[in-house]
Amino acid sequence: MAQRTTNNPPFGWKFNGDVVDDITELYGNLPTYKKYVALITQSGTNAPTAEVLENTLGFTPTFSYDGVGSYIIESPNSNFTVSKTVTMMTASGASSMEIASIDADEIFIISRDHSGTATNGLMSKMPIEIIVYD
């Protein structure tokens, strides 16, 4: 490997005024996490289905129907670490979505129509992201 100097290093290789000898010096202190990104669809009294875009969780979350407008995402081995799990979901149109990580086993989703009534069938390729930090 060619020796790098501080005189004219390639763009992006300088770190804290020192020469970067290894790419891990640049990325070694980044937060580590696992994430699940999907597009969720639900109709009738069926459990939501997921079109998975990315999954580095190490398991596949299970979706279930809990009642009108209420759904559960389950982890098989308490993998949704309390205080280290971040959930995000985007509502569209005349609906609203509430998503909350309740414990290490379950995440709850509630879908509501424009009047605030819990309603089925409002999710059609609705984006969801679950991030679990180490």
N, C-alpha and C positions, 0 to 999 in steps of 0.2 A: 504494500500500500504506500502511495506517495505520502511524503511527510507534508503536513499542513503547517503553515506559519501564520503568525498574527499580522504579517504585512498585508496580505491580500487574500483572506480566506474566501471560499465560495459564499454567496449570500445565504444567510440563515444558519451558518455553522458556528458563528461566534456566540458564546454563552457566558454571561457575567464577566466579560472582558477576557476570558480565557479561551484557548483553543479547545474545541470539542474533539475528543479522541474517540468517542463512541456515541452512537445515536441514543443510547440509553441515558446519557447525561441530559439530553434534551427532554426526554419523556419519562424519566424515572420517577418523578414526584407527582404525576397526574393521579387524580382520584381513580380508584378502580371500582367498577360496577358491572352489573349484568342487566340486560334490558330485554324487554319484549315489546315489539311494535306490531300492531295488526289493524286491520279494517274489520269492524264488527257489524254483523247484520243479524236482525232478530225479527220474527213475525209470529203472530198468534200467541200460543202458549208454549212455543218451542224455546229451547235454550238458545242463546246467541251462538252464532258460528263465527269463526275467525279466519280471515285471509291473512296469514302470517307473513309479515314483511321482514322481520328480524327477530331471532330468539337466541339469546346467549345465556338464558337462565339456567340451563342444564336440565330442564324438565318442561313439559308442556302443560300450561295451566288448563284446568277444566272449567267450562262454563255450564251453569245450570239456571233454570227458571225457578224463581222463588215465589212469584205471585205477580199480579198485575203491575207492570212497570218496574219490577224488582228482579235483579239478577245477581248471581254470585260467581265470582272467579275464585277457584280453589287451588291451593298449592298442596302437593301430596305429602310433603315433609316439613311443614312450617317454614317454608323458604321466604316468605314475605316478612323479613326481619322488621320488627317494630322499631320505629324511629329511624329506620334506614331505607324505607320503601316510599318512593314518590310515584303518584299516579296522576295521569293527565288524560283527559278525553275532551274532544271538541264536538259541541252540539251544532246542528245546522237547522236552518229554517225556523219554524215556530215551535221548536222543542228546547228543552233544557235537560242536561245530564248532571247528575251528582255521582261522584265516584269517591270512595273512601276506603282506605286500608284500615280495617278494624282490628285485626290481630295478625299473627304470623301465618295463619291458615287461609284467611278469606279477605277478599276485596269485594265490596258491594257497589252495584250500579243501580241508580234509580232514574228512570226516564219519565219526563213530564211533558205534557202538551202545553200550548200557549196559555192555557188558563191555570196551569199548575197542577193539573190532575195526573196522577200516575197512569201511564198508558203504555200498552204493548205496541210493537211494530214501528217505533220511531227511529230505530237504528238501521241505516242502510249504508254500508261501507263507512261507518263512523270510525275515525282514527282513535286509537287508544295506545298509550305508552305506559309501561310499568318499569321503573328503574329501581334496582335493589343495590345499594352501596355496600361494599365490604366493610 
